[in-house]
Structure formats: structure tokens, C-alpha cells
Amino acid sequence: MPVVSNTSPIMNLAIIGELSLLRDQFGEVMIPGAVLEELRVEENLPGSQSVRDALKAGWIRIEAVKQDPLVRAMERDLDKGEAEAIALTMQVNADWVLMDERDGRKAAKSMKLKVVGVLGILLKAQREGRLRSLKQAMDSLREKAGFYVRADLYSAIIREGEEEK
């Protein structure tokens, strides 16, 4: 199942020590060059070592984007990583694009792409029994990664995760 990721799902899961959920759920994850730049894996940042390890192991791999005019057009409203992730998703006909940012998700959905973000990945992991605690993972996202989740969405996801047990 080909999957392309933007920066946020990779980095946020790496920061909370759950990057392997991407490998568990999708096998291989492709990223465009702009996402690699945004990940800043050469720096000693929280989660960087996990990302370096995944790149070295080859289950996160870099793929060149060939649709430069599409990227340039999308960069009017999106950052380069989001634009390249969407373009790469279309280029390789990926099943999913992993993205959290509202504008990027909206753009991807307008192009009829299937989108899932870090919260959907955590919820699926909870359903599959691969996550000790959905609440703990979401709290860690908020505290360690500074990931913003609206209070009503936080509560709804926790309820949904509990109902799945």
C-alpha cells in the first residue's frame, strides 16, 4: 500500500516514541525532498534519531517529485512540504497521504486523496492493540510535541478509542 507522508505525522510520532506505528500500519512510507528538509534529521532534535534509523532501515524513503508546476501552484496556499507531499501522492498514485495541517488536508481532499493524520494513526493503533494507551499517547503529543488538539476532538477520540475496546 503506497503511502506518502508530510512532516508532522513522522516528527510527532517520533517525538513520542511511536514512529514504528507508521511501519506497522503502512509498511513503507515515502517522503518528498522538502519533507526530508523539514524533518531536519541531521540535527539533534527530539525524535531525530528515530527518523534517521527509519531512513537507514529503508522503510521511510525519499522519492523525487516530478510535478514541479503542480508544486509551485500549491505553494501559493501551502508550505513546500505539504505541496510536495500532495504532488508525490498523485505522482505515485498512493493510497494515503499522511498530513495534519488543516489547509493541506483540505487541499488533498479537494483532489480526492485519502488523508489521515497522527490522531487517526493513533486511533487505528489502539483498535489493533498496538498502543498501550490512546489517552497517554495523545497527552504525550500535547506535552512533548506541542501538538494542538481541540478539547472536543480530544474527548471524541478518547471516547471512540474506549468504545473499540
Buried (B, 14 or more C-beta within 10 A) or exposed (E): EBBBBBBBBBBBBBBBBBBBBBBBBBEEBBBBBBBBBBBEBEEEBEBBEBBBBBBEEEBBEEBEBEBEEBBEEBBEEBBBBBBBBBBBBBBBEBEBBBBBBEEBBEBBEEBEBEBBBBBBBBBBBBBEEBBEEBBEBBBBBBEBBEBEBEEEEBEEBBEEBEEEE
